[in-house]
Amino acid sequence: MIDAFLIIVVLVLMVILCVINIYILAHYSHPLESKFGESLFAKIIIVVALLLPEVEILMLPLDVSNQQEGGNLDMKGFWYTMTMTSMIFVFLILPIAYFYYETEGEELKSRIWYAAKMQFFFLLISSIIVFVSYAALAYANIPLDDITCTLPADPTTTSCDGSTVLQDFDSTQFSTDEGCSRTDQSFKVKVSFAVYFVGLMAFIGSWVLIIFLGVGLSAVPIDLIIEFRTRPKRISENKFNNRRNQLLKHVKGLRQEGKRLEGIKEVADRGKGWKGFKERRVFKRDLTKFEAKCLIAEKEFMILEKISNLKKTEPWLYYLKLFAGCVLVILSFVWFLHIFLWVLIKPNGNQVHPFLNSFLEGLRSGHVEFLSTAVFAAIALYLLWCTLKGNIKFGLRFFCFTLYPLKPNETFLSSLMFNAWMINVWAFALLQYLTLNFSMFARMTDAYLIFILQIENTWFFKWFYKNEIFTWILIIWIVLAFFYLIFKPTERLSLEDQVRNKDLEANRN
């Protein structure tokens, strides 16, 4: 019965997630590409690519339920199937589709040649890294406790039918104080290619997860609260006109800067050798800054537009954002506390408190197992949301990454594909991160066997995981990002960008 129930749950969740992903695609797509029949194949790729990490995250609580209820579902087969599917999307389908749609507007022959060329180099470099490292590092030392005890003088007893059987032993008989010896050993095993691939992607994705999740855990609740503080309010006509004129002047400056960048691009494209490489790097850096300024100017325009249509604004939406922001502040703090109590602080090698593990265990043992699954899935999706938010926020702040912001009705397919690709890369690290932080809730599952027992004991990766390197870096980064966002909560345009009196910032009333 439990198997049939779990299968039904999986199918229902997949249908619901597909509908949600289709809505997200329609909500964010640019009007030029929002028609149903326009670039249909690309839209199918994006929907499926978004579905993969969502299903992977939801498979973990299903894996737990299957193990606890004695189900016979082959969860290991599910994990390997999802892993191989994700590998195909990460290394083949999404990259070539991204390269193809990135050259929108050019001739078909040129687009195909560019996509094929870039995909070849991407696969070549990726294959060298994956297969060479697999040949050298795909071994795991699985820890093993070897306990040797001396049996009692007469360890047998006679049953009612006259047969001789071994006596039952109490666990205290296997204490080292009772004549038993205990030694720590390990045995070497070669992990499968699927497991190693997941481990490698989790290792690479962990560095990205640290950067973006560390920023997003603070940025998500803080930005929601700031949206309430910066909600449209009635202002005088003179003040409105002054802000509009400042924005208009700034936009004119952006147009001039855009023309200047076009000239720089032409020169950089013609450049050869080291000089050409440096010119292209400078152009990319300036282009990223230019995109950030445009994005901030768009925010100011949207604020002015809402002020001009104040009667059409629903005030309760901003109070809902304030409430959500306060709730998510608590959730982020609870997660921060959970990391310390369960992962980092280990006096005598033991965790201080299970914390969220015990909460989920309590829900499961209280005959409300569906709530434990729902709470776990909600936490996982919140962390995924924070990572996406960190991607956009970090790019705006430091201009280090190409911006692919998800904006309603303004996002092109290439940007959606890039974000879908990034989510699939983060998903492996997030799955391992969740399994580690909920190792008590997920014990004895196939996910625990893959992500903790095998991957965390694999050569080279082992040192990073055993010493909690990723977790310590994440904690430090969360604290730094929190204080930075508290003291500088919104993006600003400097005086050098022709903005006088006050910066065009999103939180100005």
Secondary structure as UniProt FT lines:
FT   HELIX           2..28
FT   HELIX           31..33
FT   TURN            36..39
FT   HELIX           40..68
FT   TURN            69..70
FT   HELIX           75..88
FT   HELIX           89..93
FT   HELIX           94..102
FT   TURN            103..105
FT   HELIX           108..137
FT   STRAND          139..148
FT   STRAND          156..158
FT   TURN            160..161
FT   STRAND          164..166
FT   HELIX           171..174
FT   HELIX           176..178
FT   STRAND          181..190
FT   HELIX           193..229
FT   HELIX           237..270
FT   HELIX           273..308
FT   HELIX           310..312
FT   HELIX           315..338
FT   HELIX           339..344
FT   HELIX           347..349
FT   HELIX           356..365
FT   TURN            366..367
FT   HELIX           369..398
FT   TURN            408..410
FT   HELIX           413..437
FT   TURN            438..444
FT   HELIX           446..448
FT   HELIX           449..454
FT   HELIX           455..457
FT   TURN            459..460
FT   HELIX           461..466
FT   TURN            467..468
FT   HELIX           469..487
FT   HELIX           495..497
FT   TURN            506..507
//
